[in-house]
């Protein structure tokens, strides 16, 4: 390209595939980029596909059918953004303070017109836990992330409900470095990244029973509830089932909701490492109560304790998230990638070759993918790409579980 080879062909193809729009046709715009300007606020960069757009125009977001008010129309003159007031078909323009639009939105004068198909942005594959260096700056970081999240389709911000970490996902380490720089320059905050924790789950492998009697005398009305509980494993992905097997009124019906609440509370923190418990059926099959001292709270406490006692004897085990990956690489690197995936406890599902490139479909535990974007770049000189999505939870191999539990407990103690 530096010598000009192929430039004319590229320009000819661009003109053929993306012709100028018609000035006389109805106004239609496509939002292809969003940005935050320190003076102009939120900018929507648009391609005017047909018609024209002017200061003060009222358009419609053709996806949501909401009205969109155009305030000021800008365009670039060299590297400088200048107010131009209008833009015609085929032009690239920047619309200032345009609210109610998302990346890829189609804007038009006719609210009944059909929008363009969504832009297929790649899904983020590089994840890091992020936190402000100073706790006093957490609010500024949150504000900055809320603003920036609306401008980048390949940046995702979320808080993991299990690990309680704030997570930022992007296409690679460079994108996250740019994000940190923007937060520093625009919002005056410093952030730091670290490898995220894995959101493990816990489950059981066999059926177990337990009984717990909660009894407390406080001077007036006391607390009393006795619960006999049976827990048993369910298939992966089944979630949680609660079964009322009480007969003869040994636990009055009004206290059964308290039993279920107690079990659900116990599910929030497993007995191995405090991770949520899944794929379990819990059945209350017997109990006793007191005419005066029993209450829903008493049975909730009894059920919560009975569940944890039963779980200790039901072969509790860790579940780890398994990810689906599709790695596309030049054929020369196929063998190296397969060897690397195997070393990560991965499973090869299939391969497809086309045009000198191979797509390898695999499943790999999340714990083995936390730095895969960087490792794949190094392994293939940056010539391979991959997409990743959650597949399911599965058992942590027994030979790894004890070592993993020791690491988790050491991390909690530090």
N, C-alpha and C positions, 0 to 999 in steps of 0.2 A: 504494500500500500504506500510505503514511503517513496517509491519510485513511480507511483501512479498506475501500476498494473491493476486492471479491473475496475478502476474508478468510473470510467464512462459506462461500462456495463451495469455497474451498481446504480448509477443515476438513471439510466434508461429504464431499469427494472422498477425503480422507485416511482418514476413518473407513470409507468404502466399500471402498477399495482395500487398506487394511491393518487389518482387523478384529482385535480382541483374540483371543488364543489360548484354547484350552480348558484350564482348570485340571486337569481330570481326565484329560487325555490324557497320553501318554508324553512325558517330558522331551525337548525339542528346542530348541537354541540356535543362533543365527547370529552369528559374530564379524564385526562391521562396522567395528571400528577397533582399533588397537593403539597403546599409548603407553608411555613410560617415565616413572615417577614417582620423584622423588628419594628418597622414603621407602618407598614400597610396591613399587618395582621395576617389572617389566613388568606392565602392565594390559591385559586383553582386555575391550573393551566389547562386550556381547552384547545381542541382542534375544531374550527368552524367547518363542519361538513357541508352545510348548505345555508343559504340566506346570509344574514348578518346579525351582529349583536351590537347594541349601543348602550351607553350609560342610561340607567333608569328603566331598561326593559324588564318586563315581567315574563318569566319563562316557567316551565314546569319540569320537575324531576320525573322523567317518564317511568321510572321504576316505582316510586312511592306516590306519584300523582300530586305531590305537594308543590305549592307555588314557590318560586325562587326569584328573589329580587336582585337584579344586577345593579350594582352601585357605580363602580368605576371600571373602565376597560383599559388595560395596560398592554404594552408590547415591548419587546426588547429592541433596542437600537444598539447593536454591538453587544457590549456586556452590561449596558445600562437599561434599566426598566423605566419606560416613560409612559405617561398617561396619553392615550390616543383617542379615547372617546368612542371609538367603534372599530370593528374588525369584520372583514368580509369573508366570503367563502374561500376555503383553502388556507386561511390564516391560522397562525398560532397566537393565542392571546392569553393574558392573565387577568382573571376577574378578582378584584379585591373584596374582602369581607363577604364572600359568598357563603351563606350559611345553608345547612340542610342538604348538602351534597356529599357523596362518598366517592372514593377513588373508582373510576370506571363508569360513573353515572352518565346517562344520556340526558341532555337537556333539550327542550324543544318548545315551540310556541303552541303546539297542539297537544293538550293533555291526553288525548285518546290515541296518540301515535305510539307505536311499539318501540321499546328501548332496544339498544344494541345488545347482543349476547354478552354475558359477563366476561371480563378479562380473566383468563386462567392463570392467575398469579401462582408461582410456586409456593409450596408450604414451607415455613421455617423449619430448619433441621439442626440448628446449633442453639443449645439452651444453656443459659447460665443463671445462677442465683445472683440477684443484685440487691444492694443495700447502700444507703447513704453512709459516708464515712463518719458523719456525725448524726446522732439520733435527732438532734434539733432541726436537721435539714430534711427529715423524712417527708414533711408536708410539701416542701418545695419540689422534691423528687416526684411525688405523686402528681403534683400539678403539671410538671414538665412532661411526664409520661402520658397523662391524659391528653395534652395538646399534641404531642408527637404521634400518638397512636392513631389519630385521625388522618395522618398524612402518609403513612407507610403501610402498604398492604403486606409486606413481608416482615413486619415487626409485630410481635404479639406479646402483650403484657398480661400476666395473670398471677394470682396467689394460690399456691398449692394448698388445698384444705387439709392435707395430711401432714406435710412437713412444715407448713406455715411460712414457707419461703416465698418472697417475691421473685417471679421468674420472668426473664426476658428471652424471647426466641427470635432468631434472625437467620440469615443465610450463611453467616460465618463470623469469625472473630473480628474482621475488619469492620463490618457493619456495626457491631456492638461497640467497637472503639470509637467510631464516628458518633454513635449515640452518646457515649460518655462525654465526648468533646462538646457536643451541642448542649448537653445539660450544664456543663461547666461554663460555656460561653454565654448562653442565653439566660440561664436561671441561677448561675453562681453557686452550683452545688457540685461536690465531688462524690462520685459513686465508685464502688468496688465490686468486682465480679468474683465468683468462686464456683467451683463445680457443684451442681445441685445435688441435694440428697435424693435418694430413690424412694418413691412412695410405695413401700412394701405393704402388703396386707397379711393378715393371719387367718388361718382356718384350722379345722380339726380333721383327723383321719379316721376316728372311730367313735362309736356311741359311748356316752358316759352319763352317769346320774349323780346328783348331789342333793342334799337337804340342808337348809339353813333356817334356823329359828331366830328371828330378830325380837328381842325382848328388852324393854327399857322402862324403868319406873322413875317418874320425875316428880312425884308428889301428888299431882292431880291425876288426870287421865294419862296412862302410860302408853307404850307402843308395843304392839304384838302382831307378829305375822310369821307363819311357818310355810315354807314353799319347798315342795319336792319337784325337782326339774330334771328332765331328760334332754340331752342335746345329741344331735346326730349330724353327720356330714351330708351336704348336698352337692350335686354336680357343679363344676366350674361355671360361674356366671349366673347361678340360680338365685343368689342374693340371700334373703333371710325369710324364714317362715316361722310364725308363732301359732301354736296349737293349744287350744283349751280342751283338756281331757278330764276336767273335774266332773265327778259324779257325786250325787247325794248332797250337794251343797257344803262339802267340807271347807271350801273357800267360797263365800257368798259372791254372787255375780258382780256386785258393785266393786269388788276388789280386784277382779281379773285385769282391768286396764292398768292398775298399778303394777301387777306382775309383768305385763308386757313392757311397760315403760322402764322397769328396772332392768329387764333383759336388754332392751335397746340401748340403755346407758352403758351396760357392760360391753356391748359390741364396739363402742367407740374406742376402747383401749384394750388390746389383747394382753394375754398373760406372758407372752414371750418378750416383746419389745415395745409394747404400747401402741402397735399399729391397729387400725380398724379390723374387725373380724367379719368375714363374709362367708357366704355359702354354708349356712348353718340353719338347721331346724331346731327350735326349742319348744318342748311340750311341758306344760305344767299338769301333773297327773294326780297330785295329792297335796294336802296341807291342812293346817288347823288355824282357827282364829279365836279371838276373845270378844265376847259380846260388847264390852266397854272399850277396851284398849286398842282393838284393831282399827286400822285406817288404810287408805290407799298408799300413804307414805310408808307405813310399816311394811306392806307387801312389796313395794318398790325396792326398799332397802334389802329385804330378804331375797328377792329374786335376783337382784344384781350380784349379791354375794354368792348365791347358789350357782349362778352361771359361771363365775370365775372359778369356783371350786370344781365344778364339773369339767371345765375347759382344761384344767391342770391334768386331768386324768384321761383326756380324750386325744392324746398324741397331738398337741398343738404344733403347727408348722407354719413356716413363712411361705408366702406367695410373692413372686416377683413379676413386674410387668414385662411382657414380651412385645417387641416391636417388629413390624413388617418393614423391610427395606427393599427398595428396587435400586440397584447400583448400575449405572450405565457407564461403560468404560471402553476405551480402545482395546481391541482384542489382545494386544501385547501384554496388558496388565491383568488379564482374566485369572491366570494361575495364582499370581500374588494376592489378588483380592480374595479368592476362594480360601487360600491358606490362612489369610488374616482373619476372615470370618470364622473359620473353624477354630482358630485359637481363642476366639471370643465366645465360645460355647454356642456358636451359630449353627443353623440348620439350612442347608441349601434346598430350596423348593423347586427351582427350575432356572433355565437360561434360554434367552432368545438372542440370536445374532442377526444383525441387519446392517448393511453398509459399512462394514469394517468396525462396528461397535457391538458390544455384547451387553445385554441387560440381565443382571443376575438377581433373582428374587430369593430373599432369605428371611429368616426369623432369627432375631438376636435378643437376648435379655437387655433391658434398658440399661442396667448397670454397666454393660460392656459397650455402650454407644455414646457415653457422655462426652467423649472427645473424638468421636469418629470423623466429624467433618474435618478436623485438623489432620488426623492420621491418614485419612484417604487422600487429602491434598498432597501430603508428603510422599505417600506410597506411589502416586500416579503422576507426579509433577503437575498437579492441579488440573489434569485432563479428564478426570472422572467426576460424575455428579451422582447424587442420590436423593431419593424421596423417602420419607419415613412416616409411619403412622402407628398408632397403638393397635395391637392385635388382641391380646387377652392377658389374663393372669395365669401363671402356672407355678407348680411347686419348685422351690429352691432345692437343688440337689442336696441330699443328706450330707454328703462329704463336705459341702460348702457351708451348710447352715450354722454349725457350731462356730466356725471361724468368723462368719458374718455377724452372728449374735455377739461374739466377744468384741468385735470392732464397734458395733452399735452401742454396746454398753459402755465401752471406753470413751466413745465420743460424747455420750450423755454425761459421763462423770467429769469430763474436762471442762 
